Amino acid sequence: MSTPTNSTPMATPYGTLPASSPLPARKPVSLPRLNELRERGEKITMLTAYDATFAAVADAAGVECILVGDSLGMVCQGLPSTAGVTLETMVYHVESVARGMRRVQGTAWLLGDLPFGSYHESKEQAMRSAAQLVHAGAHMVKIEGGGWTAETVRFLVERGIPVCAHLGLTPQTVHALGGYRVQGRGDAAALTLKRHALELQDAGATMLVLEMVPAALSAEITTQLPQCHTIGIGAGKGTAGQVLVMHDMLGINLGKNPKFVRNFMEGASSVRDAMAAYVAAVKDGSFPNDELHAW
């Protein structure tokens, strides 16, 4: 009987990731790389992922940005909203995703949500919370809201932490917004949203999620933010990129898909194929369709 040597590959039970993979076909995604995409008019793609395996699959499918969103509270934990997600939980999932990316030599840009209550007390609290996500493997943190958040964004960016802002429907404060409703309708609301977006860019935010914002308003904001890449979700095709919750675009959520979602598993032979189809549709402009997926 032969004795296994150090060169003998070990079996990986329970569907775990391989110990190594071929060298990636693309360079690691970075802020300069995202700038290059924007400058040549190529849409940026983003999906959520919450564990090692799905993150690795999304990376292999060509997704540029992987968001470990606090949406995990609803799709993984069964919570009624994202407001119950803790920083400890976010750190755990960012660590899981980062490990998966390392195992397959992934190249995607990794964002982690700062959950409700982890940045609201002070800029210093935000710094401590953001540092935990960066230690866990995040390249960038995401903060919801405008107005008062600009100074927090500035504080983090000045200390070397890239920040993605989030305006429109901000799920952490959905109760204050009166429910899951389109934001930025009407002249006053639109002016406020545009002002907040400009303030966040001036503070140093280099990405901005626009959620459930009228398509025309999102397109206008995008043209006004040359240094801050808008990522739309239910905000039309005029943004610099798109994001969806992975469970939604795979058709496996626990409820009815929102208007802005397309089920990419329809006609796909695998999860990777579905994710690759999403990337292709965002790149070629066929998703989202403003008549079907926007307001």
C-alpha positions as CSV (number, residue, x, y, z in Angstrom):
1,M,0.0,0.0,0.0
2,S,1.4,3.4,-1.0
3,T,1.8,6.1,1.6
4,P,0.3,9.5,0.7
5,T,2.9,12.1,0.1
6,N,2.7,15.9,0.6
7,S,2.0,16.2,-3.1
8,T,-1.1,14.0,-2.9
9,P,-4.2,16.1,-3.1
10,M,-6.5,15.7,-0.1
11,A,-10.2,14.9,-0.6
12,T,-12.5,17.8,0.3
13,P,-15.7,16.3,1.8
14,Y,-19.1,18.0,2.2
15,G,-18.7,20.1,-0.9
16,T,-15.9,22.3,0.6
17,L,-13.8,24.4,-1.8
18,P,-10.6,23.0,-3.3
19,A,-7.4,23.9,-1.6
20,S,-6.2,25.8,-4.7
21,S,-7.3,26.8,-8.1
22,P,-5.8,28.0,-11.4
23,L,-4.4,31.5,-11.4
24,P,-7.3,34.0,-11.9
25,A,-8.0,35.2,-15.4
26,R,-8.4,38.8,-14.3
27,K,-6.4,41.2,-12.2
28,P,-7.7,41.8,-8.7
29,V,-10.5,44.3,-8.7
30,S,-9.5,47.6,-7.0
31,L,-10.7,51.2,-6.8
32,P,-8.5,52.1,-9.8
33,R,-9.9,49.1,-11.7
34,L,-13.4,50.2,-10.9
35,N,-12.5,53.7,-12.1
36,E,-11.3,52.2,-15.4
37,L,-14.6,50.4,-15.9
38,R,-16.5,53.7,-15.3
39,E,-14.3,55.7,-17.6
40,R,-14.8,53.3,-20.5
41,G,-18.5,53.1,-20.0
42,E,-18.6,49.5,-18.8
43,K,-21.2,48.7,-16.1
44,I,-20.0,47.5,-12.7
45,T,-21.6,44.3,-11.4
46,M,-22.2,43.5,-7.7
47,L,-24.0,40.6,-6.0
48,T,-24.5,39.8,-2.3
49,A,-22.9,36.7,-0.8
50,Y,-22.7,35.5,2.7
51,D,-20.6,32.3,2.7
52,A,-17.4,30.9,1.2
53,T,-18.9,28.8,-1.5
54,F,-21.4,31.3,-3.0
55,A,-18.7,34.0,-2.9
56,A,-16.3,31.8,-4.8
57,V,-19.0,31.0,-7.4
58,A,-19.8,34.7,-7.9
59,D,-16.2,35.5,-8.3
60,A,-15.8,32.7,-10.9
61,A,-18.9,34.0,-12.8
62,G,-17.2,37.4,-13.3
63,V,-18.9,39.5,-10.6
64,E,-16.6,42.5,-9.9
65,C,-18.0,43.4,-6.4
66,I,-19.3,41.1,-3.7
67,L,-21.3,42.7,-0.9
68,V,-21.7,40.9,2.4
69,G,-24.9,42.7,3.1
70,D,-26.9,43.0,6.2
71,S,-29.7,41.5,4.1
72,L,-28.4,38.3,5.5
73,G,-30.6,39.0,8.4
74,M,-33.6,38.4,6.3
75,V,-32.4,35.7,3.8
76,C,-30.1,33.8,6.2
77,Q,-31.4,34.4,9.7
78,G,-35.2,34.8,8.9
79,L,-35.4,38.2,10.6
80,P,-38.2,40.6,9.6
81,S,-35.8,43.4,8.6
82,T,-32.1,44.1,8.6
83,A,-32.2,46.2,11.7
84,G,-31.6,43.1,14.0
85,V,-28.3,42.2,12.5
86,T,-25.3,42.7,14.8
87,L,-21.7,43.7,14.1
88,E,-20.6,40.3,15.4
89,T,-22.8,38.5,12.8
90,M,-21.4,40.8,10.0
91,V,-17.8,40.0,11.1
92,Y,-18.5,36.3,11.0
93,H,-20.0,36.4,7.5
94,V,-17.3,38.7,6.1
95,E,-14.7,36.3,7.5
96,S,-16.4,33.4,5.8
97,V,-16.6,35.1,2.4
98,A,-13.0,36.3,2.7
99,R,-11.8,32.7,3.4
100,G,-13.7,31.4,0.4
101,M,-12.1,34.1,-1.8
102,R,-8.7,33.3,-0.6
103,R,-9.2,29.5,-1.2
104,V,-9.9,30.1,-4.9
105,Q,-7.6,33.0,-5.4
106,G,-10.6,35.2,-5.9
107,T,-10.2,38.7,-7.4
108,A,-13.5,40.5,-6.6
109,W,-13.8,43.7,-4.5
110,L,-15.3,42.8,-1.1
111,L,-17.7,45.1,0.7
112,G,-19.1,44.7,4.2
113,D,-22.2,46.4,5.6
114,L,-21.9,48.3,8.8
115,P,-25.1,47.2,10.6
116,F,-27.7,49.3,12.4
117,G,-26.3,50.8,15.6
118,S,-22.6,50.2,14.8
119,Y,-21.9,53.7,13.5
120,H,-24.7,55.9,14.8
121,E,-23.2,57.0,18.1
122,S,-20.1,58.7,16.9
123,K,-17.4,58.8,14.2
124,E,-15.1,57.0,16.6
125,Q,-17.7,54.2,17.0
126,A,-17.9,53.9,13.2
127,M,-14.1,53.6,13.0
128,R,-14.0,50.8,15.5
129,S,-16.8,49.0,13.8
130,A,-15.3,49.5,10.3
131,A,-11.9,48.3,11.5
132,Q,-13.5,45.0,12.6
133,L,-14.9,44.4,9.1
134,V,-11.5,45.3,7.5
135,H,-9.7,42.9,9.9
136,A,-12.2,40.2,8.8
137,G,-11.3,40.8,5.2
138,A,-13.5,43.6,3.8
139,H,-11.9,46.0,1.3
140,M,-14.7,48.6,1.8
141,V,-17.5,49.3,4.2
142,K,-21.0,50.4,3.4
143,I,-23.0,53.0,5.4
144,E,-26.7,53.9,5.0
145,G,-28.2,57.3,5.0
146,G,-27.3,60.9,4.1
147,G,-26.9,64.2,5.8
148,W,-25.2,63.4,9.1
149,T,-23.4,60.4,7.6
150,A,-21.1,62.6,5.5
151,E,-18.8,63.5,8.3
152,T,-18.6,59.9,9.4
153,V,-17.7,59.0,5.8
154,R,-15.0,61.7,5.8
155,F,-13.6,60.5,9.1
156,L,-13.3,56.9,7.8
157,V,-11.8,57.8,4.4
158,E,-9.2,60.1,6.0
159,R,-8.1,57.0,8.0
160,G,-7.7,54.8,5.0
161,I,-11.1,52.9,4.9
162,P,-12.9,53.1,1.5
163,V,-16.6,53.8,1.9
164,C,-19.7,52.9,-0.1
165,A,-22.7,55.1,0.8
166,H,-26.3,54.1,0.4
167,L,-29.3,56.4,-0.3
168,G,-32.9,56.1,-1.3
169,L,-34.6,53.2,0.4
170,T,-32.3,52.5,3.4
171,P,-33.6,49.2,4.9
172,Q,-32.1,49.8,8.4
173,T,-34.5,52.7,8.8
174,V,-37.4,51.3,6.9
175,H,-39.8,52.0,9.7
176,A,-39.0,55.7,9.7
177,L,-39.5,55.7,5.9
178,G,-43.0,54.3,6.2
179,G,-42.2,51.0,4.6
180,Y,-40.5,49.7,1.5
181,R,-41.4,52.6,-0.7
182,V,-39.8,54.4,-3.6
183,Q,-37.7,57.4,-2.4
184,G,-36.9,60.7,-4.1
185,R,-40.3,61.3,-5.6
186,G,-41.3,65.0,-5.8
187,D,-39.1,68.1,-6.2
188,A,-38.2,68.5,-2.5
189,A,-37.3,64.9,-2.0
190,A,-35.3,64.7,-5.2
191,L,-33.4,67.9,-4.2
192,T,-32.6,66.4,-0.8
193,L,-31.4,63.2,-2.3
194,K,-29.2,64.9,-4.8
195,R,-27.7,67.2,-2.1
196,H,-26.9,64.2,0.1
197,A,-25.3,62.4,-2.8
198,L,-23.0,65.3,-3.6
199,E,-22.1,65.7,0.1
200,L,-21.1,62.0,0.3
201,Q,-19.0,62.3,-2.8
202,D,-17.3,65.4,-1.4
203,A,-16.7,63.5,1.9
204,G,-14.8,60.8,-0.1
205,A,-17.3,58.0,-0.7
206,T,-16.2,56.2,-3.9
207,M,-19.4,54.1,-4.4
208,L,-23.0,54.9,-3.7
209,V,-25.9,52.4,-3.7
210,L,-29.2,54.0,-4.9
211,E,-32.1,51.8,-3.9
212,M,-35.7,52.3,-5.2
213,V,-35.0,55.7,-6.6
214,P,-36.8,56.8,-9.8
215,A,-34.7,56.0,-12.9
216,A,-34.5,59.5,-14.2
217,L,-33.3,60.9,-10.8
218,S,-30.7,58.1,-10.5
219,A,-29.4,58.8,-14.0
220,E,-29.1,62.5,-13.2
221,I,-27.3,61.8,-9.9
222,T,-24.9,59.5,-11.7
223,T,-23.8,62.3,-14.1
224,Q,-23.2,64.6,-11.1
225,L,-20.9,62.1,-9.4
226,P,-17.8,61.5,-11.5
227,Q,-15.8,60.4,-8.5
228,C,-18.4,58.2,-6.9
229,H,-19.8,55.2,-8.8
230,T,-23.5,54.7,-8.4
231,I,-24.8,51.2,-8.0
232,G,-28.5,50.8,-8.6
233,I,-31.0,48.4,-7.2
234,G,-34.5,49.3,-8.4
235,A,-33.0,52.6,-9.7
236,G,-33.0,52.0,-13.4
237,K,-30.2,51.4,-15.9
238,G,-28.6,54.9,-15.8
239,T,-26.4,54.1,-12.9
240,A,-22.7,53.1,-13.1
241,G,-23.5,49.6,-12.0
242,Q,-26.1,47.2,-10.6
243,V,-26.5,45.1,-7.4
244,L,-29.0,42.4,-6.5
245,V,-29.5,40.2,-3.5
246,M,-28.2,36.8,-4.5
247,H,-31.2,34.9,-3.2
248,D,-33.6,37.1,-5.2
249,M,-31.8,36.8,-8.5
250,L,-31.7,33.0,-8.0
251,G,-35.4,32.9,-7.3
252,I,-35.0,31.3,-3.9
253,N,-36.1,34.0,-1.5
254,L,-38.8,33.4,1.1
255,G,-41.4,35.7,-0.4
256,K,-42.4,37.5,-3.6
257,N,-39.6,39.0,-5.6
258,P,-39.6,42.8,-5.8
259,K,-40.4,44.6,-9.0
260,F,-36.7,45.3,-9.7
261,V,-35.6,41.7,-9.6
262,R,-35.2,39.3,-12.5
263,N,-34.9,35.5,-11.8
264,F,-31.7,34.6,-13.6
265,M,-32.0,30.9,-12.7
266,E,-34.7,30.6,-15.3
267,G,-33.0,28.8,-18.3
268,A,-29.7,28.4,-16.4
269,S,-28.1,25.1,-15.8
270,S,-26.3,26.1,-12.7
271,V,-25.9,28.8,-10.1
272,R,-22.6,29.9,-11.8
273,D,-24.4,30.1,-15.2
274,A,-27.2,32.2,-13.6
275,M,-24.6,34.6,-12.1
276,A,-22.7,34.8,-15.4
277,A,-26.0,35.6,-17.1
278,Y,-26.6,38.4,-14.7
279,V,-23.1,39.8,-15.3
280,A,-23.7,39.6,-19.1
281,A,-27.1,41.3,-18.9
282,V,-25.8,44.2,-16.8
283,K,-22.9,44.6,-19.1
284,D,-24.9,44.6,-22.3
285,G,-27.6,46.8,-20.9
286,S,-30.5,44.3,-21.1
287,F,-30.9,44.4,-17.3
288,P,-32.4,46.3,-15.8
289,N,-35.2,47.2,-18.2
290,D,-36.6,50.5,-17.0
291,E,-40.1,49.6,-18.2
292,L,-40.1,46.4,-16.1
293,H,-37.7,47.0,-13.2
294,A,-37.8,50.7,-12.4
295,W,-40.0,53.6,-11.5
